[in-house]
Amino acid sequence: MSWEPVIGLEIHAQLQTKSKIFSGASTAFGSEPNTQACIIDLGMPGVLPVLNREAVRMAIAFGLAIGARVAPRSIFARKNYFYPDLPKGYQISQYEIPIVGKGSVRILLDDGTVKEIGVTRAHLEEDAGKSLHEDFHGMSGIDLNRAGTPLLEIVSEPDMRSAKEAIAYMKTIHALVRYLRICDGNMQEGSFRCDANVSVRRRGDPIFGTRCEIKNVNSFRFVERAINFEIERQIDVIESGGRVDQETRLYDPDGNETRTMRSKEEANDYRYFPDPDLLPVVVDDALVAAVRESLPELPEARRERFMAQYALSAYDAGVLTAGRELADYYESTVAAANGEGKLAANWVMGDLAAFLNREGREITDSPVTPAMLGALVNRIADQTISGTIAKKVFELMWNGEGDPDAVIARHGLKQVTDTGAIEKAIAEVMAANPQQLAQYRSGKDKLFGFFVGQVMRKMQGKASPEQLNALLRDKLAP
């Protein structure tokens, strides 16, 4: 506990443009290697880059969403280094004057507290290609399809003090770029990835320790595990009398460890200078105003509104606003359910989420529409069916049997509220179980659940639970 980690993240969000940042080549994922790299991406002599306006608009949208200043004038620079999948020998990025300046986001921690994390900057740059190492028998292949893909690099302040805080921040940025629809957030395809800068210091020490950068981690779970490993590694090095070297490290998920990749470069190692082929990016007030007008309701504001409007807990509201599509689905369900916010939330986060996970579907691909789920919630609320019957109805709806009213009618699942029918079933169960009846009346109250189950079984689960419980307690009384 005498050590304190200091963590900053550099997140690379692939912008959801149809073409690359400086060329007209496609950014679609999954094509055959080197089929989406044009002469500009390949760095052929005499070609000139042309900036993608949509990439600029998306960067502005992010800047406005985090309360940052959008630079009225920014410039692109050449970041010079050699790598096999970087055919030009340099990457076009932004250095001294990024398009997005200082901003901040607020993260919600597990204990319900809110912490503000600073964002140092966000700048536009192009992606490099990809080295392929499988199936080449000791050699590497180069796929340049990604070369020139537009990225927004989002650099945080070193404000995080645990791996859990880092993940909360990363998830907040992930939700934000998806809400803005500037990045699809697909971590498996490399559309959203993270470099983590980690150091440790004695608690209370104002001086930061030597940091190490963990490069290109593309899952929340691996980022958390990599940071925790690196924290422990650095503490062990220092407590053993060693010194932490500034370096870039790779995370190995199989061994759950970080390993040295290369010594950490400084900015001057890259010999940044303004790109002579690209004019400065000038953003006028009219463009900023137009982008501001187009912004959707953002995750934090939507979470607060859900809590106030639908009486949801902070946890429930956080889950339901984690993705724009999920939040849209939930709101449409509540509208169809005549405002039954909490009950609708339980079904979206419960049975619906379970069925989606089981089949690996996205919320936008659910066979149960918000209108159908809202109608089901209404049938529970008006006691047409019980919660138990509703689970069966939901499964039948999922399997393509239509809206809940049709399913209930087709399968005869309407809840029985006839007092006489329930009392008749109770009498039959009591007569069939004299031993359990005597035990209950002698003080074994836990047998009440046994009688509820027996009556429900006799009535095929259709008895109104509220009426059944009230009538059963009365009938079982000595």
N, C-alpha and C positions, 0 to 999 in steps of 0.2 A: 504493500500500500504506500510505500515511500516514493514510488515511481509514478510519474504521470505521462501518459502518451500524448503526443501532439500529432494530429492527423489533418492532412489536406488532401482533397481529391481533384484530379483533372479528368473530367468526363468528356468523352468524344461522342457526340450525338450526330448520327448521319442524317442530314436534312432530306426530307421526303420530296425532293424534286424529281421530275421525270428525266432530266438530263443532267450532265455533270456541271461542275461549277465554272469551268472555263471552255467547255466544248459541248457539242450537241449529242454526244454519245449517250446511250441509255444507261440508267442506273439500276435497271431491273436485276433482281437477284436470281441466281441459279442457272445462268447461261453457260454454255461451253466455254472453257478458258480462252481468253484472248479474242473473243468475238465481239466485245463491246469496248474496244480500245481504239480510238481514232488517231490520226497522225498528231493531233495536239497532245493527247494523253501520252503518246509515245515519245514526245519531245523531238520530233523531226525538225531538221533545219528549215528556217524560214516561216514556221507557223507562228501565229499570234493568238494568245488567249483572249476570250471575250467573256466578261463577267455575267453570270446568271442572275438576273434581277430578282427572281423568286427567292434565291438563297439569301439575298440581302433583306428582302421583306421578312423572311422567317427569323433572321437574326434580330431584326428590329422588334419583332413580336416578343421574342424571348426577353430582350432587354427591358421592354415596357412591363412585362409580367413580373420581373423581379425588382422593379422600381429603380432601374439603373438609368444612367444618362446615356443616350444614344449619340455617338460622336457625329457631329455634322460633317466632319471630314476625316476619313480614315485611309490608311494606305496598306498596300500589300508589299510583302518583303519576300526575298528568297532566303530560305533556310538551307544552307549548303551542307550536304553530307553524302557519302557514297553508301548505297545499298543495292543489291541486285534487282529489287523490285521497284527502284526509283530511277527510271530510265534517263530523266533529265539531269540527274546528279544534284538536284535541289528540289525542295518542296516549296510551293507557294503558300505562304501563311501570312499572318499579321503579327507584328512585333511591337513597335513603339506606340503606335496609335491603333488600338483595336476598335471595332465598331461598337462594342458594348463595354461600358466602364463599370464602376463599382455598383453593386446592388446587394440584395440579401434575400434569403428565404427563411421561413420559420418551419421548424420541424417539430413533430409531435412525438414525444418519447413514450416508452412503455408505461411509465408511472403517471402519465397524463400531463406532465409539464411540457411547456413549449420553450424551445430555444432558438435564437436567431443565429443563422450561419451566414457569414459574409461571402459574397461572390466577388473575387478580385476583378475579373474580366471575363468576357466571352468573345472569341474571335473566330473569323472564318478562315478555313484552310482547305486544301485538297488532301485526299487520302492517297496513300501509296498503293502499290499492287500487293500481291500476296505470294509468298514462297510456298511451294508445295513439296512436301518431303515424303509422302507415302507413295508406294508403288514405283519408285524411281531407282531402287537398288543402288544406294550409295550416292545418288545424285539428287539435285533439287530441280523442280520445275518452277517456272515463273508464270503467274496468271495476272495480267494487267487489267482485267475487267474493272477492278476497284480503283485503279489509278485515275485521279481526277474527280472522284466522288466527293460531293460537298460535305464538309464536317463543320460543326460548331463546337469548338473546344471551350468548355466551361470550367474555369479555374476557381476553386474555392480559397478562402482564407484558411489558415491553419487553426480553425476554431473548434475542431472536434476532439474530444478527449476519451473516446472509447470506440471500439469497432461497431457497437450498436448505434452510436450517434452517427457514425459514418454511413451505415446502412440506411438509417432513417433519412439522412440527407440525400443519399443516392436515390432512394425510392421517391422522395419528394420531387427531385429533378426529373426522374423518369415519368412520374405522373404528369408533371407540368408540360414537358415537351409533347406528350401524347395528347393532353387537353388542347394544346395549341395546334395540334396536327402538323407539327413541323418535323416530327420523327416518329417512326412506328414503334420504337423501343424494343425491337426484336433482338434480344441479346444472343440468341443462338446463331443468328445470321451476322452478328458483328455490328449491328446498327447502333448499339448503345454499349459502350465499353469504358473501362475506368483504369486510370493509373493512380495508385495510392502512395502518397508521400508520408512516411512514418518516422518519427523520432521519439525519444524518451528523455525525460529530465527529472531531477529530483523535485518532488512536489513543493511548490512555492518558489522555485527557481525562476527568475524572469528570463533567463537565457535559454533559447531552444537548443536541443541537442543536435547532433549530426543526423541528417535525414537520409533515408534510403527510399528509392522509388521502386514500387512493385508495378511492373508493366503489364498492360493489356489483360486485365481480368474481366471476364464477361458473364459473371453471374453474381447475384447478391450473396449467395451462400459462400462462394469461393472468395469474394472480397472480404467478408467477415473472417473467414478462417485464415486467409493470408495475413490480414492485419494482426490478428491475435497471435499468430505464429511469430511474426516479425517483432512485435512488442516483446515477447518472451525472449527471442533470440538476442535482441539488443541489450536487454537487462542482463542476460547471462554473460554476454561479452564484457560489459562494463564491470559487473561484480566479480568477474574472473581476472580483472586487472588489464583487460584488453581495451581496444579503442574501436569504435564503430567507424567504418570507412564510408564515405559518401559514394554510393554506387547505385546502379540500376540492377534490380533483381527480378527473376521470374518465379511465379508460383507454380509448384507441381501439385495438382490436386490428388494424385495417386499417393504420393508420399506425405501429403499435407506439410509441405515445407517450401521455403523460398531459397533460391540459389542464385549465386552471382551470375549476371549476364555480361556486364561491362562496367568500367568505372564511369561515374556520373559526369556528363559533360556540363560545361557552363555555356551561357548564351554566346560568349565570344568564340567558342569552339565552332559554332555554326556560321560565323562570318555573315550575319544578317546584313542585307542592304536592300534598299527599295527596288522593287521589280521594275526594270525600265520599260517593260512591255505593257504595264497596266497603269492607267490613270488613277489618281486618288478617287475614292468613293465619296461622292457628295450626296448627303441625305438632307432634303429640304423639309421644312415644317409641315408642308401639305402631305408628304408621304408618311411622316410619323403620325400625323393626325388620322389619316386613313387607316393605318395599321391599328392604332389605338381603338378606333371605332369598331374594328372587326374582331377584337378580342372576345373570347367567350367568358362566361363566369368561371373563374379560376378555382382550383381544388380547395384551397383554404376557405374562400368565401362560400363555396358550395357546402363544405362540411359544416360551417357555422350555421348556414341557413337550414340544412337538414335537421340539425339539433333543435333549432328553434321552431321550425315549421312542423316537423313530424315527431317531435318529442323523442328523438333518438339519443342514445348515449354517445359519448365522444368516440368510443371504439367502433360502434356500429356505423356512425356517420363516416368515420375514417375509412372503413372497409368499403363502403358503398361509393365513396368518391375517389377511390384509388385509381379508377379509370373512367374516362369520359363516357365510354359506351355503357359501362355498368351503371353509372349514375343516371344516364339517360333511360336505361331500361327500368331502373327502379322508379324513377319519377313517372314514367308512363304507366307502370303497374299501379302505383298509388292513385293516379288519376282514374284508372279503370276500376279501382277498388273503393271509390268514393271516400278517399282520404284516410283509409286504414293504414297509416304509416308504419306503425310498429309491427303489425301482423304481416304486412307486405315485406318488410325488411327481414323478418324471420324466414320467410319462404325463399326470398332471393338469396340470402346468405346460407340457407340450410339446404333444402331439397334440391333447388335449382342448381346451386353451386356443386353439390355432390354429383348430380347427373352429368353436368358439364365436365367435371374432372374425370369422371369414370370413362367418358367417351372422348376425352381430349378435344372438346369443342370450345370455341370462343362464344362469348355472350351474344355476339351478333349472329351466330349460327344456331341459336336455340330453337328447337321445333315448337317449344311452348312460347308463344308471343306474350308481350306484356299485357295485352288485352285479355288473353286466355287466363293468365295467372291472376290478374286483377279480378276476373269473374269468379275464379276459384276462391279467392280470399273473401269475396262477397258472400259466397255460399256458406263459408265457415262462420262469418260474422252474423249472418241472419239465421244460423242454426239449421240450415237445410241439411248440412252434413257435419259430422264431427271432424276434429283434427285427424283422427285415425283413418277415417274413411277418405279424407282429403288426400292422404298419401297414396292411397290406391287409385283415386281419381287422377292425381297428377301423373302417376306412372302410365296410366292408360292414355292420357293426353300426350305425354312424351312419345308414346308409341304410335301416335297418329290417329287416335280415335275422335279427335275434334274437341270442341269447347266443353267446359265442365257440365253445363246443363244437359247437353246431349249424352255425355258419358253417364251421368247420374241416372237419367231416364232409361237409357239402354240397359244398364246393369242393375236397375232397381236398388240404388244405393242411398236413397233419401233417408235421412235420419228419422227414427221413430220417436215422436214426442207424445204419443198416446199413452196417458198415464195407466189406463187399464191394461194395455198390452205389456207394459213394463212390469206392473205389479204381478201379472200372471206369470211372467218369466221368473220373477224373484221367488214367488211361492213354489214353483217347480224346482228351482235350484235348492231352496231351503229343505224341501221334502227329500231331495236326493242326497243331501249331505248332512244327516243328523249329527254325526260325530263332530264335524267342523263347526256346526251351529252351536253345539253345547260348549265347545272350547272357546268360541268367540264370546259367548255370553258369560263364561267364567272369567273373562278378563284378557284373553289373547287377541288384542285389538289388531294385530298385524294380519289376521285372517280376513280383514275387511277387503283387502286387495284380492284375495282368493275368490270371494263372492262376486266382486265386480267383474273379474275375468270370466267366471262361469256364466254370469248373466249375459255379458257381452257376446260370449261364444254362442249362447243359445239364440241370441237375437242377431247373429251374424255381424256384430260390430255396429249395428244401426241405432242402438239406443242412445238417446241424448245423455251424455255423461253427467251433466248437471242434474237432470231429473233423476237419473239412475242413482247417483250418490245420495241425494236427499231421501228418495223413497227407500233405498236399501238400509240407510241408518235407522230410519223409522221402523222398518219391518224386523230388523235384527235385534232391536233393543229388547232386553229381557222383560 
